[in-house]
């Protein structure tokens, strides 16, 4: 069963995601040494791993500068043990550089310690239209 701290973080994160307020989520819910792991390296990166809050913020800035988000939905949270939860995301986006529109389904797995997210991992499928 998830701890109260994990439940609180999860509920706040999904609320921020639904309100499209990821900046507030990063500032409030993430540990300064948090790690983010993508399924593949982001463009221009050698590794799928981003280490530290500033690197995770930079990844988010890149995302919003590279994509137009037409719609997004967040479902969950789904809990696993005392310190982990998942959120299921669906997005309709356009990659600005090419104009390619695509639908994305994404699962984020989050680990919480001391009331902060210390790790996030993303699993996704990407379908271009």
C-alpha positions as CSV (number, residue, x, y, z in Angstrom):
1,X,0.0,0.0,0.0
2,X,1.3,3.5,-0.9
3,X,2.4,5.7,1.9
4,X,0.5,8.9,2.6
5,X,3.5,10.9,1.3
6,X,3.5,9.0,-2.0
7,X,-0.2,9.4,-2.3
8,X,0.0,13.2,-1.7
9,X,2.8,13.6,-4.3
10,X,1.0,11.5,-6.8
11,X,-2.3,13.4,-6.5
12,X,-0.5,16.7,-6.7
13,X,1.5,15.6,-9.8
14,X,-1.6,14.4,-11.7
15,X,-3.4,17.6,-10.8
16,X,-0.5,19.7,-12.2
17,X,-0.4,17.6,-15.3
18,X,-4.1,18.0,-16.0
19,X,-3.8,21.7,-15.4
20,X,-0.7,21.8,-17.8
21,X,1.4,23.3,-15.0
22,X,4.5,21.1,-15.2
23,X,6.7,24.0,-14.1
24,X,5.0,24.1,-10.7
25,X,5.2,20.3,-10.4
26,X,8.9,20.4,-11.0
27,X,9.5,23.2,-8.6
28,X,7.4,21.7,-5.8
29,X,7.5,18.0,-6.1
30,X,10.9,17.0,-7.4
31,X,14.1,16.5,-5.4
32,X,17.1,18.6,-6.6
33,X,18.9,15.3,-7.4
34,X,16.0,13.6,-9.2
35,X,16.8,11.3,-12.2
36,X,14.6,11.1,-15.3
37,X,15.0,8.2,-17.7
38,X,13.4,8.3,-21.1
39,X,12.9,5.2,-23.3
40,X,15.4,6.5,-25.8
41,X,17.9,9.5,-25.7
42,X,16.3,12.8,-26.5
43,X,17.5,14.5,-29.7
44,X,21.0,15.8,-29.2
45,X,21.5,13.7,-26.0
46,X,23.9,10.8,-25.7
47,X,21.9,9.1,-22.9
48,X,18.2,8.6,-22.0
49,X,19.1,9.7,-18.5
50,X,18.8,13.3,-17.2
51,X,20.4,13.8,-13.8
52,X,19.3,16.6,-11.5
53,X,16.3,19.0,-11.4
54,X,18.0,21.5,-13.7
55,X,18.6,18.8,-16.4
56,X,14.9,17.7,-16.1
57,X,13.7,21.3,-16.4
58,X,15.9,21.7,-19.5
59,X,14.3,18.5,-21.0
60,X,10.9,20.0,-20.4
61,X,11.8,23.3,-22.0
62,X,13.1,21.4,-25.0
63,X,9.9,19.5,-25.3
64,X,7.6,22.5,-25.2
65,X,9.9,24.4,-27.7
66,X,9.9,21.4,-30.1
67,X,6.2,20.3,-30.0
68,X,2.8,21.9,-30.2
69,X,0.4,20.0,-27.9
70,X,-3.1,19.9,-29.3
71,X,-4.5,17.9,-26.4
72,X,-3.3,15.8,-23.5
73,X,-4.9,13.6,-20.9
74,X,-3.5,12.1,-17.7
75,X,-5.0,9.0,-16.0
76,X,-4.2,7.7,-12.6
77,X,-2.3,7.6,-10.3
78,X,-1.8,3.8,-10.1
79,X,0.2,2.8,-7.0
80,X,2.8,0.1,-6.5
81,X,4.2,-0.6,-3.1
82,X,4.9,2.2,-0.6
83,X,7.0,4.5,-2.8
84,X,6.0,4.2,-6.4
85,X,3.2,5.2,-8.7
86,X,2.4,5.4,-12.4
87,X,0.5,7.9,-14.6
88,X,-0.8,7.1,-18.1
89,X,-0.6,9.9,-20.5
90,X,-2.1,10.4,-24.0
91,X,-1.1,13.3,-26.2
92,X,-1.9,14.7,-29.7
93,X,1.2,16.7,-30.8
94,X,2.9,18.2,-33.8
95,X,6.6,18.2,-34.1
96,X,7.3,21.9,-35.0
97,X,10.4,21.2,-37.1
98,X,8.7,18.9,-39.6
99,X,5.0,19.6,-39.1
100,X,4.4,15.9,-38.4
101,X,1.4,15.3,-36.2
102,X,1.3,12.2,-34.0
103,X,-0.5,10.6,-31.1
104,X,1.5,9.4,-28.2
105,X,0.8,7.1,-25.3
106,X,3.2,7.3,-22.4
107,X,3.5,5.7,-19.0
108,X,5.4,7.5,-16.3
109,X,6.7,5.5,-13.3
110,X,7.6,7.7,-10.3
111,X,9.6,6.9,-7.2
112,X,9.1,9.0,-4.1
113,X,11.4,9.5,-1.0
114,X,11.0,12.0,1.8
115,X,8.0,13.5,0.1
116,X,9.8,14.3,-3.2
117,X,10.0,12.6,-6.6
118,X,13.5,11.1,-6.9
119,X,13.1,9.1,-10.1
120,X,10.9,9.1,-13.1
121,X,10.9,6.6,-16.0
122,X,9.0,6.8,-19.2
123,X,7.7,4.0,-21.4
124,X,6.0,4.9,-24.6
125,X,4.7,4.1,-28.0
126,X,4.8,6.7,-30.8
127,X,2.5,6.6,-33.8
128,X,2.9,9.2,-36.6
129,X,-0.2,10.0,-38.6
